[in-house]
Amino acid sequence: MIILRFTSGLGNQMFQYGMYLYLKKKYPLERVKADVSWYSWNSAHQGFELEKLFSREDNPCFHLDKATEFEAYCCSGELPRGNLLNRLVNRATRFFAGRHFEAIRLSETGRESCDVLKEKADHIPAGRNTYITGYFVRESYYGESLEELRQAFSFDLSALDCEGERFLREIEESESVSIHVRRGDYLNPVYNGNFINLGMDYYRSAVDIIRKKFSNPRFFLFSDDKEYVKAAFGWLTDSVIVTGNDGDKSYLDMALMSRCRANITANSTFSEWAGLLNDRADAIVIYPKAYLKDKDSEEKTLPNWLRL
């Protein structure tokens, strides 16, 4: 059995689902399952959103086989962290099993100098319990399945309110360009040591590129800090700040961004997926070279993706 752990926010969950699909294709004779127990004790972001958003009767392309707590334990050697008893059991398991625990554990940190985990994930021995953790943002995991993933990640836009429907009409009737500005948790001391807060140099350069490619672009600004955007982007003409999609409706920002003619992404898996879901043949996606403070983003081979 191969079990993949799901963690973090929606963008990360979508990359992890891409890895889940990769493993199912790579090992058709193995049981590949998803461990979502992280969300039983961690309240970050909006919780586990994939099922809520994409597991619908009108969307047969999405399917996720979830592991039971016992199956996850058999592969990971750990119970969910939720309570004291579980933590004590985990310590006991590590103490008594030590290196003799039979399961294989593969973990991707995101800072490997080469695709270390993929090499190991591509050579899992048949029949061995394996537990895999990581974020899997590399194109080599999802690239060959991108069209399939676009079908699986089909948004239901009926949740748009009147204002959201107006934004959608404007996006579809104009040379629309989304600009995503990620702040929020990136300003938190827990994260700001790792993630870069992109400055105006990046956004001004991206806008300059867009103006050379479109005769009459209209810019739609998406952010978790709308007051900052209002002040910082005063220089940008023909723009509007998209509002109304907060909390458990924040996924609608991704849905709207994906409908634009072009996307200027942040160093965020959230807006990166907006670009990946943009299936226009002539779509342009601009993404930052700088992602983490100590590591640049991967250079993509996707058509019309521009690294800046």
HELIX and SHEET records of a PDB file:
HELIX    1   1 LEU A   10  LYS A   26  1                                  17    
HELIX    2   2 SER A   37  SER A   40  5                                   4    
HELIX    3   3 LEU A   50  PHE A   54  1                                   5    
HELIX    4   4 GLU A   69  SER A   76  1                                   8    
HELIX    5   5 LEU A   84  ALA A   97  1                                  14    
HELIX    6   6 GLY A   98  HIS A  100  5                                   3    
HELIX    7   7 VAL A  116  ALA A  121  1                                   6    
HELIX    8   8 GLU A  139  TYR A  142  1                                   4    
HELIX    9   9 GLY A  143  SER A  145  5                                   3    
HELIX   10  10 LEU A  146  ALA A  152  1                                   7    
HELIX   11  11 LEU A  157  ALA A  159  5                                   3    
HELIX   12  12 CYS A  162  GLU A  172  1                                  11    
HELIX   13  13 GLY A  184  LEU A  187  5                                   4    
HELIX   14  14 MET A  200  LYS A  213  1                                  14    
HELIX   15  15 LYS A  226  ALA A  232  1                                   7    
HELIX   16  16 GLY A  247  LYS A  249  5                                   3    
HELIX   17  17 TYR A  251  MET A  257  1                                   7    
HELIX   18  18 THR A  269  LEU A  277  1                                   9    
SHEET    1   A 4 VAL A  32  ASP A  35  0                                        
SHEET    2   A 4 ILE A   2  ARG A   5  1                                        
SHEET    3   A 4 THR A 130  THR A 133  1                                        
SHEET    4   A 4 ILE A 104  SER A 107  1                                        
SHEET    1   B 6 SER A 239  ILE A 241  0                                        
SHEET    2   B 6 PRO A 217  SER A 223  1                                        
SHEET    3   B 6 GLU A 175  VAL A 181  1                                        
SHEET    4   B 6 ALA A 262  ILE A 264  1                                        
SHEET    5   B 6 ILE A 284  TYR A 287  1                                        
SHEET    6   B 6 TRP A 305  ARG A 307  1                                        
SHEET    1   C 2 ALA A 290  LEU A 292  0                                        
SHEET    2   C 2 LYS A 295  ASP A 296 -1                                        
END                                                                             
